[in-house]
Amino acid sequence: MTEQKEKWNFKPIIGLALVSLLICGLFYPLLITGIGQVFFPNQANGDLVQLKGHAVGSNLIAQSFSLSIFFHTRNESALPSASGVDPDITLQDAYSQIPGVSNATGIPTTSLTDIINQNQEGTFWIFGNPYINVLRVNLQLIKDYPSIYSNFTG
């Protein structure tokens, strides 16, 4: 009786791995990137915000504002978002920052409240709470009060 050696045939496994790598790692990402560039070019490129012709941030990612003359993305007592890069804060968080920004800039609290209310963004129908995008509010401050924010107007 002769023993027959078992042969392992790895060609189909290696072929499937290479085809999967090409489809999932190259073709699909390129297809999705192309679709994004054609149908959603602003969002696909980061939804960049311009000030005097220079990109100063993104509406999609939180910016780090450390000066007391600006609103901040996260109040020290607030819990961070799941990703940690959420550019929006609740209205309550924005309202709680008004006295500090007013003290640092001399802008009346009523004016700061108006700016927050004007930049309030809604949610879909009844789901969620109203919020503001901190970058938009800070850019509004720079535009409305150029003498106070003269170092940031370009």
DSSP file (Angstrom, degrees, kcal/mol; ACC not computed):
  #  RESIDUE AA STRUCTURE BP1 BP2  ACC     N-H-->O    O-->H-N    N-H-->O    O-->H-N    TCO  KAPPA ALPHA  PHI   PSI    X-CA   Y-CA   Z-CA
    1    1 A M              0   0    0      0, 0.0     2,-0.4     0, 0.0     0, 0.0   0.000 360.0 360.0 360.0 124.2    0.0    0.0    0.0
    2    2 A T        -     0   0    0      1,-0.0     2,-0.5     2,-0.0     0, 0.0  -0.759 360.0-130.9 -96.8 136.2    1.5    3.3   -1.0
    3    3 A E        -     0   0    0     -2,-0.4     2,-0.6     1,-0.0    -1,-0.0  -0.703  16.6-142.8 -85.9 132.6    0.9    6.4    1.0
    4    4 A Q        -     0   0    0     -2,-0.5     2,-0.3     1,-0.0    -1,-0.0  -0.834  15.5-130.2 -97.5 125.1   -0.3    9.3   -1.0
    5    5 A K        -     0   0    0     -2,-0.6     2,-0.5     1,-0.1    -1,-0.0  -0.532  21.3-122.9 -75.2 136.1    1.1   12.6    0.2
    6    6 A E        -     0   0    0     -2,-0.3     2,-0.5     1,-0.0    -1,-0.1  -0.663  24.6-152.0 -81.4 129.2   -1.5   15.3    0.6
    7    7 A K        -     0   0    0     -2,-0.5     2,-0.5     2,-0.0    -1,-0.0  -0.862   4.4-143.1-103.9 133.1   -0.8   18.4   -1.4
    8    8 A W        -     0   0    0     -2,-0.5     2,-0.8     2,-0.0    -2,-0.0  -0.824   8.1-155.0 -94.0 130.5   -1.9   21.7   -0.3
    9    9 A N        +     0   0    0     -2,-0.5     4,-0.3     1,-0.1    -2,-0.0  -0.883  20.6 168.7-109.6 103.2   -3.1   24.0   -3.1
   10   10 A F     >  +     0   0    0     -2,-0.8     4,-2.7     1,-0.2     5,-0.3   0.504  52.9  94.4 -91.7  -5.8   -2.7   27.6   -2.0
   11   11 A K  H  > S+     0   0    0      1,-0.2     4,-2.6     2,-0.2     5,-0.2   0.910  85.7  46.5 -57.6 -46.6   -3.3   29.2   -5.4
   12   12 A P  H  > S+     0   0    0      0, 0.0     4,-2.4     0, 0.0    -1,-0.2   0.893 114.2  48.9 -64.5 -36.0   -7.0   29.8   -5.0
   13   13 A I  H  > S+     0   0    0     -4,-0.3     4,-2.2     2,-0.2    -2,-0.2   0.933 114.3  44.2 -67.6 -45.8   -6.5   31.2   -1.5
   14   14 A I  H  X S+     0   0    0     -4,-2.7     4,-2.4     2,-0.2    -1,-0.2   0.899 114.0  51.1 -65.4 -40.9   -3.8   33.6   -2.6
   15   15 A G  H  X S+     0   0    0     -4,-2.6     4,-2.5    -5,-0.3    -2,-0.2   0.921 110.9  47.6 -62.5 -44.6   -5.8   34.6   -5.7
   16   16 A L  H  X S+     0   0    0     -4,-2.4     4,-2.6     1,-0.2    -1,-0.2   0.894 111.4  51.3 -64.2 -39.8   -8.9   35.4   -3.7
   17   17 A A  H  X S+     0   0    0     -4,-2.2     4,-2.3     2,-0.2    -2,-0.2   0.914 111.9  46.7 -63.7 -42.5   -6.8   37.4   -1.2
   18   18 A L  H  X S+     0   0    0     -4,-2.4     4,-2.4     2,-0.2    -2,-0.2   0.910 113.4  47.7 -67.3 -42.1   -5.2   39.4   -4.0
   19   19 A V  H  X S+     0   0    0     -4,-2.5     4,-2.6     2,-0.2     5,-0.2   0.925 113.3  48.5 -64.2 -43.7   -8.5   40.1   -5.7
   20   20 A S  H  X S+     0   0    0     -4,-2.6     4,-2.9     1,-0.2     5,-0.5   0.900 110.5  51.9 -62.0 -40.9  -10.1   41.1   -2.4
   21   21 A L  H  X S+     0   0    0     -4,-2.3     4,-2.0    -5,-0.2     5,-0.4   0.920 112.0  45.7 -62.0 -44.6   -7.2   43.4   -1.7
   22   22 A L  H  X>S+     0   0    0     -4,-2.4     5,-2.8     3,-0.2     4,-1.2   0.920 118.8  41.1 -65.4 -44.2   -7.5   45.1   -5.1
   23   23 A I  I  <>S+     0   0    0     -4,-2.6     5,-2.7     3,-0.2    -2,-0.2   0.970 126.6  30.8 -69.5 -52.9  -11.3   45.5   -4.9
   24   24 A C  I  <5S+     0   0    0     -4,-2.9    -3,-0.2    -5,-0.2    -2,-0.2   0.787 128.1  38.7 -79.8 -28.0  -11.6   46.5   -1.2
   25   25 A G  I  <5S+     0   0    0     -4,-2.0    -3,-0.2    -5,-0.5    -1,-0.2   0.647 133.0   9.3 -99.3 -16.2   -8.3   48.3   -0.8
   26   26 A L  I  X5S+     0   0    0     -4,-1.2     4,-1.9    -5,-0.4    -3,-0.2   0.666 124.5  41.4-127.7 -60.7   -8.0   50.1   -4.2
   27   27 A F  I  ><S+     0   0    0     -5,-2.8     4,-2.5     2,-0.2     5,-0.2   0.928 115.1  47.4 -66.9 -47.1  -11.0   50.1   -6.5
   28   28 A Y  H  ><S+     0   0    0     -5,-2.7     4,-2.7    -6,-0.3     5,-0.3   0.942 113.3  47.0 -63.2 -49.2  -13.7   50.7   -3.9
   29   29 A P  H  > S+     0   0    0      0, 0.0     4,-2.4     0, 0.0    -1,-0.2   0.902 114.0  49.1 -59.6 -38.5  -12.0   53.6   -2.1
   30   30 A L  H  X S+     0   0    0     -4,-1.9     4,-2.4     2,-0.2    -2,-0.2   0.902 111.5  49.6 -66.1 -39.6  -11.2   55.2   -5.4
   31   31 A L  H  X S+     0   0    0     -4,-2.5     4,-2.5     2,-0.2     5,-0.2   0.938 113.4  45.1 -63.2 -47.7  -14.8   54.8   -6.6
   32   32 A I  H  X S+     0   0    0     -4,-2.7     4,-2.5     2,-0.2    -2,-0.2   0.890 113.2  50.5 -65.8 -39.5  -16.2   56.4   -3.4
   33   33 A T  H  X S+     0   0    0     -4,-2.4     4,-2.4    -5,-0.3    -1,-0.2   0.916 111.4  48.8 -63.2 -43.1  -13.7   59.2   -3.4
   34   34 A G  H  X S+     0   0    0     -4,-2.4     4,-2.0     2,-0.2    -2,-0.2   0.916 111.5  48.6 -62.8 -44.2  -14.6   59.9   -7.1
   35   35 A I  H  X S+     0   0    0     -4,-2.5     4,-2.8     1,-0.2     5,-0.5   0.916 112.0  50.3 -62.1 -42.7  -18.3   59.9   -6.3
   36   36 A G  H  X S+     0   0    0     -4,-2.5     4,-2.1     1,-0.2     8,-0.4   0.904 110.2  49.4 -61.7 -42.1  -17.7   62.2   -3.3
   37   37 A Q  H  < S+     0   0    0     -4,-2.4    -1,-0.2     2,-0.2    -2,-0.2   0.851 116.3  42.8 -66.2 -34.4  -15.6   64.6   -5.5
   38   38 A V  H  < S+     0   0    0     -4,-2.0    -2,-0.2    -5,-0.2    -1,-0.2   0.941 128.8  23.5 -77.4 -48.6  -18.3   64.8   -8.2
   39   39 A F  H  < S+     0   0    0     -4,-2.8    -3,-0.2     1,-0.2    -2,-0.2   0.753 137.6  23.0 -94.7 -26.2  -21.5   65.0   -6.1
   40   40 A F     X  +     0   0    0     -4,-2.1     4,-2.7    -5,-0.5     5,-0.2  -0.432  67.3 155.0-136.2  60.2  -20.2   66.5   -2.8
   41   41 A P  H  > S+     0   0    0      0, 0.0     4,-1.3     0, 0.0     6,-0.2   0.867  73.8  50.8 -63.2 -37.7  -16.9   68.3   -3.5
   42   42 A N  H  4>S+     0   0    0      2,-0.2     5,-3.0     1,-0.2     6,-0.3   0.945 116.1  40.1 -65.5 -47.5  -17.1   70.8   -0.6
   43   43 A Q  H >45S+     0   0    0      1,-0.2     3,-1.8     3,-0.2    -1,-0.2   0.891 111.8  56.7 -68.2 -39.3  -17.7   68.1    2.0
   44   44 A A  H 3<5S+     0   0    0     -4,-2.7    -1,-0.2    -8,-0.4    -2,-0.2   0.781 107.5  50.0 -64.5 -25.3  -15.2   65.6    0.4
   45   45 A N  T 3<5S-     0   0    0     -4,-1.3    -1,-0.3    -3,-0.2    -2,-0.2   0.242 131.2 -90.3 -98.0  13.1  -12.5   68.2    0.7
   46   46 A G  T < 5 -     0   0    0     -3,-1.8    14,-0.7     1,-0.2    13,-0.3   0.473  50.5 -96.1 100.0   2.5  -13.2   68.9    4.4
   47   47 A D      < -     0   0    0     -5,-3.0    12,-2.4    -6,-0.2    13,-0.2   0.947  57.8-158.5  49.5  55.4  -15.8   71.8    4.1
   48   48 A L  E     -A   58   0A   0     -6,-0.3     2,-0.4    10,-0.2    10,-0.3  -0.352   8.0-139.0 -70.3 143.9  -13.1   74.3    4.6
   49   49 A V  E     -A   57   0A   0      8,-3.0     7,-2.9    -2,-0.1     8,-0.9  -0.885  15.2-149.8-106.3 133.1  -13.9   77.8    5.8
   50   50 A Q  E     -A   55   0A   0     -2,-0.4     2,-0.4     5,-0.2     5,-0.2  -0.814  14.5-176.6-105.9 141.8  -12.1   80.8    4.3
   51   51 A L  E >  S-A   54   0A   0      3,-2.6     3,-1.4    -2,-0.4    -2,-0.0  -0.953  80.8 -18.2-135.3 116.2  -11.3   84.1    5.9
   52   52 A K  T 3  S-     0   0    0     -2,-0.4     3,-0.1     1,-0.3    -1,-0.0   0.869 129.7 -51.3  54.7  39.5   -9.7   86.7    3.6
   53   53 A G  T 3  S+     0   0    0      1,-0.2     2,-0.4     0, 0.0    -1,-0.3   0.497 117.8 107.4  81.5   3.6   -8.8   84.0    1.1
   54   54 A H  E <  S-A   51   0A   0     -3,-1.4    -3,-2.6     2,-0.0     2,-0.4  -0.934  74.2-117.2-117.3 138.1   -7.1   81.8    3.7
   55   55 A A  E     +A   50   0A   0     -2,-0.4    -5,-0.2    -5,-0.2     3,-0.1  -0.598  35.3 172.2 -70.6 123.8   -8.4   78.5    5.0
   56   56 A V  E     -     0   0A   0     -7,-2.9     2,-0.3    -2,-0.4    -1,-0.2   0.458  56.1 -44.1-113.9  -4.7   -8.9   79.0    8.7
   57   57 A G  E     -A   49   0A   0     -8,-0.9    -8,-3.0     6,-0.1     2,-0.4  -0.986  58.4 -84.2 166.0-170.7  -10.7   75.7    9.6
   58   58 A S  E     -A   48   0A   0      3,-0.5     3,-0.3    -2,-0.3   -10,-0.2  -0.973  14.0-143.1-130.1 141.3  -13.3   73.2    8.8
   59   59 A N  S    S+     0   0    0    -12,-2.4   -12,-0.1    -2,-0.4   -11,-0.1   0.605 104.3  53.0 -73.6 -10.6  -17.0   73.2    9.5
   60   60 A L  S    S+     0   0    0    -14,-0.7     2,-0.4   -13,-0.2    -1,-0.2   0.635 106.3  50.6-100.2 -16.9  -16.8   69.4   10.1
   61   61 A I  S    S-     0   0    0     -3,-0.3    -3,-0.5   -15,-0.2    25,-0.2  -0.973  87.7-107.9-129.2 137.4  -13.9   69.2   12.6
   62   62 A A        -     0   0    0     23,-2.0     2,-0.3    -2,-0.4    -3,-0.1  -0.298  29.5-143.0 -63.1 143.0  -13.5   71.1   15.9
   63   63 A Q        -     0   0    0     24,-0.1     2,-0.9    -5,-0.0    10,-0.4  -0.780  18.3-116.2-103.7 151.5  -10.9   73.9   16.0
   64   64 A S        -     0   0    0     -2,-0.3     2,-0.6     8,-0.1     8,-0.1  -0.796  33.4-180.0 -93.1 108.3   -8.9   74.6   19.1
   65   65 A F        +     0   0    0     -2,-0.9     8,-0.1     1,-0.1    -2,-0.0  -0.936  10.6 164.4-107.9 114.4   -9.7   78.0   20.5
   66   66 A S        +     0   0    0     -2,-0.6     2,-0.2     6,-0.1    -1,-0.1   0.647  44.3  95.4-105.0 -17.8   -7.6   78.8   23.5
   67   67 A L  S >  S-     0   0    0      1,-0.1     3,-1.5     4,-0.1    -2,-0.0  -0.492  74.4-131.1 -77.7 145.1   -8.0   82.5   23.9
   68   68 A S  T 3  S+     0   0    0      1,-0.3    36,-0.3    -2,-0.2    37,-0.2   0.593 101.8  71.8 -71.9  -9.6  -10.7   83.8   26.2
   69   69 A I  T 3  S+     0   0    0     35,-0.1     2,-0.3    34,-0.1    -1,-0.3   0.501  95.5  63.9 -83.0  -2.5  -12.0   86.2   23.4
   70   70 A F  S <  S-     0   0    0     -3,-1.5     2,-0.2    71,-0.0    34,-0.0  -0.820  87.9-109.7-117.4 157.5  -13.4   83.2   21.5
   71   71 A F        -     0   0    0     -2,-0.3     2,-0.3    63,-0.2    -4,-0.1  -0.575  38.2-135.6 -76.8 151.2  -16.1   80.6   22.2
   72   72 A H        -     0   0    0     -2,-0.2     3,-0.1     1,-0.1    -8,-0.1  -0.805  10.1-129.3-113.7 151.9  -14.7   77.2   22.8
   73   73 A T  S    S+     0   0    0    -10,-0.4     2,-0.4    -2,-0.3    -1,-0.1   0.848  95.6  29.4 -69.0 -33.8  -15.8   73.8   21.5
   74   74 A R  S    S-     0   0    0     15,-0.1    -1,-0.2     6,-0.0     2,-0.2  -0.984  72.6-142.4-133.1 125.6  -16.0   72.2   24.9
   75   75 A N    >   -     0   0    0     -2,-0.4     3,-1.6    -3,-0.1    19,-0.0  -0.568  32.7-114.0 -76.0 149.1  -16.7   73.8   28.2
   76   76 A E  T 3  S+     0   0    0      1,-0.3    -1,-0.1    -2,-0.2    -2,-0.0   0.816 116.3  47.3 -56.7 -33.4  -14.6   72.2   31.0
   77   77 A S  T 3  S+     0   0    0      2,-0.1    -1,-0.3     0, 0.0     2,-0.2   0.557  94.5  96.5 -86.5  -7.4  -17.7   70.8   32.7
   78   78 A A  S <  S-     0   0    0     -3,-1.6    -4,-0.0     1,-0.1     0, 0.0  -0.547  79.2-115.3 -85.6 148.5  -19.1   69.3   29.5
   79   79 A L        -     0   0    0     -2,-0.2    -4,-0.1     1,-0.1    -1,-0.1  -0.576  36.4-111.4 -76.7 142.3  -18.6   65.7   28.5
   80   80 A P        -     0   0    0      0, 0.0    -1,-0.1     0, 0.0    -6,-0.0  -0.313  32.7-103.7 -71.5 157.9  -16.6   65.2   25.3
   81   81 A S        -     0   0    0      5,-0.1    -7,-0.0     1,-0.1     0, 0.0  -0.248  37.4 -99.9 -72.2 169.9  -18.2   63.9   22.2
   82   82 A A  S    S+     0   0    0      1,-0.2    -1,-0.1     2,-0.1     0, 0.0   0.893 123.5  32.5 -60.2 -40.9  -17.7   60.3   21.1
   83   83 A S  S    S-     0   0    0      1,-0.0    -1,-0.2     0, 0.0    -2,-0.0   0.748  97.6-134.6 -89.6 -24.4  -15.0   61.3   18.6
   84   84 A G  S    S+     0   0    0      1,-0.0    -2,-0.1     0, 0.0    -1,-0.0   0.453  89.2  82.1  84.0   0.1  -13.6   64.3   20.4
   85   85 A V        +     0   0    0    -25,-0.1   -23,-2.0   -24,-0.1    -3,-0.0   0.091  51.6 139.8-123.8  23.0  -13.6   66.4   17.2
   86   86 A D        -     0   0    0    -25,-0.2   -25,-0.1     1,-0.1    -5,-0.1  -0.537  39.7-156.8 -69.6 125.5  -17.3   67.5   17.1
   87   87 A P        +     0   0    0      0, 0.0    47,-2.0     0, 0.0    48,-0.4   0.506  65.7  81.0 -83.0  -2.5  -17.3   71.2   16.0
   88   88 A D  E     -B  133   0B   0     45,-0.2     2,-0.3   -28,-0.1    45,-0.2  -0.724  54.1-170.3-108.5 152.1  -20.7   71.9   17.6
   89   89 A I  E     -B  132   0B   0     43,-2.2    43,-2.4    -2,-0.3   -15,-0.1  -0.920  32.7 -97.1-130.8 161.7  -21.8   72.7   21.1
   90   90 A T  E  >  -B  131   0B   0     -2,-0.3     4,-2.2    41,-0.2    41,-0.2  -0.308  33.2-113.7 -71.7 160.9  -25.3   73.0   22.7
   91   91 A L  H  > S+     0   0    0     39,-0.9     4,-3.2     1,-0.2     5,-0.2   0.890 118.3  56.0 -61.5 -38.3  -27.0   76.3   23.0
   92   92 A Q  H  > S+     0   0    0      1,-0.2     4,-2.0     2,-0.2    -1,-0.2   0.903 107.2  48.7 -61.8 -40.4  -26.7   76.0   26.8
   93   93 A D  H  > S+     0   0    0      2,-0.2     4,-0.8     1,-0.2    -1,-0.2   0.905 113.0  47.9 -65.3 -40.7  -22.9   75.5   26.5
   94   94 A A  H >X S+     0   0    0     -4,-2.2     3,-0.9     1,-0.2     4,-0.6   0.934 111.4  49.7 -65.3 -45.3  -22.7   78.6   24.2
   95   95 A Y  H >< S+     0   0    0     -4,-3.2     3,-0.9     1,-0.3    -1,-0.2   0.864 106.0  57.1 -61.4 -35.2  -24.8   80.7   26.5
   96   96 A S  H 3< S+     0   0    0     -4,-2.0     4,-0.3     1,-0.2    -1,-0.3   0.729 104.8  52.5 -69.8 -19.5  -22.7   79.7   29.5
   97   97 A Q  H <X S+     0   0    0     -3,-0.9     4,-2.1    -4,-0.8     5,-0.2   0.573  85.2  88.8 -89.7 -10.0  -19.6   81.1   27.7
   98   98 A I  H <X S+     0   0    0     -3,-0.9     4,-2.9    -4,-0.6     5,-0.2   0.913  84.0  51.4 -57.8 -48.4  -21.1   84.5   27.0
   99   99 A P  H  > S+     0   0    0      0, 0.0     4,-2.5     0, 0.0    -1,-0.2   0.904 111.3  48.3 -59.1 -39.6  -20.0   86.2   30.3
  100  100 A G  H  > S+     0   0    0     -4,-0.3     4,-1.9     2,-0.2    -2,-0.2   0.918 114.4  44.4 -66.2 -43.1  -16.4   85.1   29.8
  101  101 A V  H  X S+     0   0    0     -4,-2.1     4,-1.9     2,-0.2     6,-0.4   0.897 113.8  51.6 -67.6 -39.3  -16.2   86.3   26.2
  102  102 A S  H  X S+     0   0    0     -4,-2.9     4,-3.0    -5,-0.2    -2,-0.2   0.922 110.6  47.7 -63.2 -44.1  -18.0   89.5   27.1
  103  103 A N  H  < S+     0   0    0     -4,-2.5    -1,-0.2    -5,-0.2    -2,-0.2   0.876 114.9  46.5 -63.9 -37.0  -15.5   90.2   30.0
  104  104 A A  H  < S+     0   0    0     -4,-1.9    -1,-0.2   -36,-0.3    -2,-0.2   0.793 127.8  24.2 -76.3 -27.9  -12.6   89.5   27.7
  105  105 A T  H  < S-     0   0    0     -4,-1.9    -2,-0.2     2,-0.2    -3,-0.2   0.691  92.6-125.6-111.8 -24.1  -13.8   91.6   24.8
  106  106 A G     <  +     0   0    0     -4,-3.0    -4,-0.1    -5,-0.3    -3,-0.1   0.501  59.6 144.9  84.1   4.1  -16.1   94.2   26.2
  107  107 A I        -     0   0    0     -6,-0.4    -1,-0.3    -5,-0.2    -2,-0.2  -0.610  58.8-105.7 -74.2 132.0  -18.8   93.1   23.7
  108  108 A P     >  -     0   0    0      0, 0.0     4,-1.9     0, 0.0     3,-0.4  -0.255  20.0-125.5 -59.8 145.0  -22.3   93.4   25.4
  109  109 A T  H  > S+     0   0    0      1,-0.2     4,-2.4     2,-0.2     5,-0.2   0.829 110.2  58.6 -61.6 -31.6  -23.8   90.1   26.5
  110  110 A T  H  > S+     0   0    0      2,-0.2     4,-2.1     1,-0.2    -1,-0.2   0.890 105.5  49.1 -66.0 -37.2  -27.0   91.0   24.5
  111  111 A S  H  > S+     0   0    0     -3,-0.4     4,-2.1     2,-0.2    -2,-0.2   0.903 111.6  48.6 -67.4 -40.8  -24.9   91.2   21.3
  112  112 A L  H  X S+     0   0    0     -4,-1.9     4,-2.2     2,-0.2    -2,-0.2   0.887 110.2  51.8 -66.1 -38.5  -23.2   87.9   22.0
  113  113 A T  H  X S+     0   0    0     -4,-2.4     4,-2.6     2,-0.2    -2,-0.2   0.908 109.0  51.1 -62.7 -41.6  -26.6   86.3   22.7
  114  114 A D  H  X S+     0   0    0     -4,-2.1     4,-2.4     2,-0.2    -2,-0.2   0.907 108.9  50.8 -62.1 -41.9  -27.9   87.7   19.4
  115  115 A I  H  X S+     0   0    0     -4,-2.1     4,-1.4     2,-0.2    -1,-0.2   0.912 111.5  47.9 -63.3 -42.1  -24.9   86.2   17.5
  116  116 A I  H  < S+     0   0    0     -4,-2.2     3,-0.3     1,-0.2    -2,-0.2   0.934 112.5  48.5 -63.5 -45.2  -25.5   82.8   19.1
  117  117 A N  H >< S+     0   0    0     -4,-2.6     3,-0.9     1,-0.2    -2,-0.2   0.867 110.3  51.7 -64.0 -36.1  -29.2   82.9   18.2
  118  118 A Q  H 3< S+     0   0    0     -4,-2.4    -1,-0.2     1,-0.2    -2,-0.2   0.785 112.8  45.7 -69.8 -27.3  -28.5   83.9   14.6
  119  119 A N  T 3< S+     0   0    0     -4,-1.4    14,-0.5    -3,-0.3    -1,-0.2   0.253  82.2 130.6-100.4  11.6  -26.0   81.0   14.2
  120  120 A Q  E <   -C  132   0B   0     -3,-0.9     2,-0.4    -4,-0.2    12,-0.2  -0.453  43.1-155.9 -67.5 133.8  -28.3   78.4   15.8
  121  121 A E  E     -C  131   0B   0     10,-3.5    10,-2.2    -2,-0.2     2,-0.1  -0.902   7.5-139.8-113.5 143.0  -28.6   75.3   13.7
  122  122 A G        -     0   0    0     -2,-0.4     2,-0.3     8,-0.2     7,-0.1  -0.266   7.7-127.5 -92.6 179.9  -31.5   73.0   14.0
  123  123 A T        -     0   0    0      2,-0.3     2,-0.6     5,-0.2     5,-0.1  -0.723  46.2 -69.1-119.3 172.9  -31.9   69.3   13.9
  124  124 A F  S >  S-     0   0    0     -2,-0.3     3,-2.2     3,-0.1     2,-0.1  -0.528  87.2 -58.3 -71.0 114.3  -34.1   67.0   11.8
  125  125 A W  T 3  S-     0   0    0     -2,-0.6    -2,-0.3     1,-0.3     0, 0.0  -0.289 116.2 -19.2  55.7-114.6  -37.7   67.5   12.8
  126  126 A I  T 3  S+     0   0    0     -2,-0.1     2,-0.4     3,-0.0    -1,-0.3   0.399 108.7 107.8-104.3   1.6  -38.1   66.7   16.5
  127  127 A F  S <  S-     0   0    0     -3,-2.2    -3,-0.1     2,-0.0     2,-0.0  -0.661  76.1  -8.1 -87.4 130.9  -34.9   64.7   17.0
  128  128 A G  S    S-     0   0    0     -2,-0.4    -5,-0.2    -5,-0.1    -6,-0.0  -0.115  82.9 -75.1  83.6 180.0  -32.1   66.2   18.9
  129  129 A N        -     0   0    0     -7,-0.1    -2,-0.0     1,-0.1    -3,-0.0  -0.819  47.8 -92.2-116.8 154.7  -31.4   69.6   20.3
  130  130 A P        +     0   0    0      0, 0.0   -39,-0.9     0, 0.0     2,-0.3  -0.297  50.4 177.3 -61.8 152.8  -30.4   72.9   18.6
  131  131 A Y  E     -BC  90 121B   0    -10,-2.2   -10,-3.5   -41,-0.2     2,-0.3  -0.908  22.0-131.3-148.1 171.3  -26.7   73.6   18.5
  132  132 A I  E     -BC  89 120B   0    -43,-2.4   -43,-2.2    -2,-0.3     2,-0.7  -0.966  19.1-124.7-129.7 151.3  -24.2   76.0   17.1
  133  133 A N  E  >  -B   88   0B   0    -14,-0.5     4,-1.9    -2,-0.3   -45,-0.2  -0.860  20.3-151.0 -91.5 118.2  -21.0   75.6   15.2
  134  134 A V  H  > S+     0   0    0    -47,-2.0     4,-2.6    -2,-0.7   -63,-0.2   0.866  92.5  54.6 -62.7 -39.6  -18.2   77.3   17.2
  135  135 A L  H  > S+     0   0    0    -48,-0.4     4,-2.5     1,-0.2    -1,-0.2   0.921 108.1  49.5 -61.8 -43.5  -16.1   78.2   14.2
  136  136 A R  H  > S+     0   0    0      2,-0.2     4,-2.1     1,-0.2    -1,-0.2   0.905 111.7  48.5 -62.5 -41.5  -19.0   80.0   12.5
  137  137 A V  H  X S+     0   0    0     -4,-1.9     4,-2.1     2,-0.2    -2,-0.2   0.927 112.5  48.1 -64.9 -44.2  -19.8   82.0   15.7
  138  138 A N  H  X S+     0   0    0     -4,-2.6     4,-2.1     1,-0.2    -2,-0.2   0.879 111.3  50.3 -65.5 -36.9  -16.1   82.9   16.1
  139  139 A L  H  X S+     0   0    0     -4,-2.5     4,-2.2    -5,-0.2    -1,-0.2   0.874 108.1  53.7 -67.1 -35.9  -15.9   84.0   12.5
  140  140 A Q  H  X S+     0   0    0     -4,-2.1     4,-2.8     2,-0.2    -2,-0.2   0.898 107.9  50.6 -63.0 -40.3  -19.0   86.1   12.9
  141  141 A L  H  X S+     0   0    0     -4,-2.1     4,-2.2     2,-0.2    -2,-0.2   0.918 109.3  50.7 -62.0 -43.5  -17.4   87.8   15.9
  142  142 A I  H  < S+     0   0    0     -4,-2.1    -2,-0.2     1,-0.2    -1,-0.2   0.898 115.1  43.1 -61.7 -40.9  -14.3   88.5   13.8
  143  143 A K  H  < S+     0   0    0     -4,-2.2    -2,-0.2     1,-0.2    -1,-0.2   0.896 117.9  43.7 -72.5 -40.7  -16.4   90.0   11.0
  144  144 A D  H  < S+     0   0    0     -4,-2.8    -2,-0.2     1,-0.2    -1,-0.2   0.760 123.4  34.2 -78.4 -25.0  -18.7   92.0   13.3
  145  145 A Y    >X  +     0   0    0     -4,-2.2     4,-2.2    -5,-0.2     3,-0.5  -0.556  64.2 159.4-130.0  67.3  -16.0   93.4   15.7
  146  146 A P  T 34 S+     0   0    0      0, 0.0     6,-0.2     0, 0.0     7,-0.2   0.793  73.8  58.4 -64.6 -27.3  -12.9   94.0   13.6
  147  147 A S  T >4 S+     0   0    0      1,-0.2     3,-0.6     2,-0.2     4,-0.1   0.881 111.5  40.9 -69.9 -35.0  -11.3   96.4   16.1
  148  148 A I  T <4 S+     0   0    0     -3,-0.5     3,-0.3     1,-0.2    -1,-0.2   0.877 124.4  37.4 -76.3 -38.7  -11.4   93.8   18.8
  149  149 A Y  T >< S+     0   0    0     -4,-2.2     3,-1.9    -8,-0.2     4,-0.4  -0.115  74.7 132.1-105.3  35.5  -10.3   91.0   16.6
  150  150 A S  G X   +     0   0    0     -3,-0.6     3,-0.8     1,-0.3    -1,-0.2   0.788  68.3  59.6 -61.8 -28.8   -7.8   93.0   14.5
  151  151 A N  G 3  S+     0   0    0     -3,-0.3    -1,-0.3     1,-0.2     3,-0.2   0.645 108.9  45.6 -72.2 -12.9   -5.1   90.3   14.9
  152  152 A F  G <  S+     0   0    0     -3,-1.9    -1,-0.2    -6,-0.2    -2,-0.2   0.342  88.4  83.2-113.5   5.2   -7.4   87.7   13.2
  153  153 A T    <         0   0    0     -3,-0.8    -1,-0.1    -4,-0.4    -2,-0.1   0.405 360.0 360.0 -92.5   3.4   -8.7   89.7   10.3
  154  154 A G              0   0    0     -3,-0.2    -3,-0.1    -4,-0.1    -2,-0.1   0.451 360.0 360.0  91.0 360.0   -5.8   88.9    8.0
